[in-house]
Amino acid sequence: PKMSSLSAGRDLFCTPDIAECLRGTADEGFSFIVAPLVHPRYYRNDDGASRERQEPMTRCDMLLSSNDWATVVVGKLSPWICLHSASDSIRRNSERVLLEELDYAVHLSLAAVEIPLKGGGDCVNLARCVNEFLHSRTSNMTIWIKCPMVDSSRQLIDAADEPASDEESPWEWWNRFRTLCNNNKRVGIALELTSDLPDGADVDRWYSEPVKAVYVPTKIFLTNRKGFPVLSPAHQAVVRKFYRLEAQPVVTGACYCGSKGIKVYQQYLNYLHENMAAFDPV
């Protein structure tokens, strides 16, 4: 059977003109964008200067058609939200802003919203807020929990040849979070590849999880003799495996290919997809 066409996304840090960003990424071969719902630096709280601002929270919802919002935009929350803060005021404000932005995503009819997951016990309050949202709102929107394949702090521990516990594994973060969310089917994973891949068994257990998207940072690409980006054989194998599981690749990070542009990363991911043998169910 013929492989289905590849749907690749582009992760954007900021979108001054979302309609223009969509046109530009479409010209580069991307099928959708992952964009902030609110400007990343627009800090909002209940007192001080934020309360005195008169401008709207974010861009007008009329800039795109309802179909575009629903099919080619994945939202992501403000990066300064801190649900595990030791400060009661910061934590409560973060809870309010998280639900505010999720409600706006529902208003836009977005198919999914990305929320980053951090390690340790930091996910408990996040899981509580996500649960509250999922059970109190009528929506089919999916929550993408963004999680790295390898924790950067664990890489430092491994480099020092010190033992690391299983709790430091991002899979353990995810396992704790989804358990707290009662394995809700509307919660999936946006798995970010890292330059160093974990051991085979650690990689394999991700294949049985509901991975909706695979983030491929531009910094993990190598450069071939012709100056084009390529992935290592190990990364290629992982990406192809997730292709078979219908996870969508998302290119994230700056372009390191000069005048060739960001489109060469999409073209390479599409090349991996087109040159993958069709899956044989037998």
Secondary structure, DSSP 8 states (H G I E B T S, - for coil): --------EEE-S--SSHHHHHHHHHHTT-SEEEEESS-TT----SSTHHHH--S-SS--TTSS-HHHHHHHEEEE--TT--TT-SSHHHHHHHHHHHHHHHHHHHHHT-SEEEEE--STTTHHHHHHHHHHHHHHS----EEEEEEESS-HHHHHHHHTT----GGGSHHHHHHHHHHHTTT-TTEEEEEE--SS---HHHHHGGGGS-EEEEEEEGGG-EE-TTS-EE--HHHHHHHHHHHHTT-EEEEES---SGGG-THHHHHHHHHHHHTS------
